[in-house]
């Protein structure tokens, strides 16, 4: 039985994040006084990072589950944590595999890896825009 190509929600994540940023800026400019700007920024930052952590677990789970079911030997190699065995998460082994060209001749695995790389790009964008947003929301009048 062949599996269907995995559905990617990365574009949806980007759109939601951009809408949140737009709302944040509108709130700051038109509705929030300077005294509450720090609270507004925290109200953005904390739920955003919680959501990113949850989505990271979900996106990583899709990839690891597919590897476990269809490429068990590679899954064992990637998830092996010295002293604990396979089944955990070992980023030192997972990230090089995700960014490698080795797709094990599997188009579904190729798509899952591409989705995860796109998700990592979103995470890095959110992370590196935090100081800029802090400056715009909290520091500027």
C-alpha positions, 0 to 999 in steps of 0.5 A: 500500500502506497502512502499519500504525499504529506500535507504541508501547513508551512504556508499557513504557519507563515500567514498566521505569523504575519497576521499576528505581526500586523495585528501587533503593530496595529494595536501598538500604533492605534490602541496601546499606550507606551506604558503597556507596550512591554505587556503587549510584546510579552503577550505576543512573545510567550504564546508565539514560542509556545506555539512554535514548540508545539508545532516543532514537536508535531512536524518532527513527529511526522518525520520520525514516525515516517522514518520509523515505519518505512526506513527503520535502520535510518530511524535507529541511526538518527534517534540513537542517543548514546547510553539510552538507545534509539527512539529519542531525539538526537538533534546532532544526528537529525539535523545533518540528515534533514539537510543532507541530500540523502532521501533514501530514494523516497519521494515522501521522505524528500517532501517531509524533509523539505517541509521540516527545513521550511519550518526551521526557516520560519523558526529562525525568522521568528527568533531573529525578528524578536529584537526588531519587534521589541525595539519597534513595539517597546522602545519606539514612541 
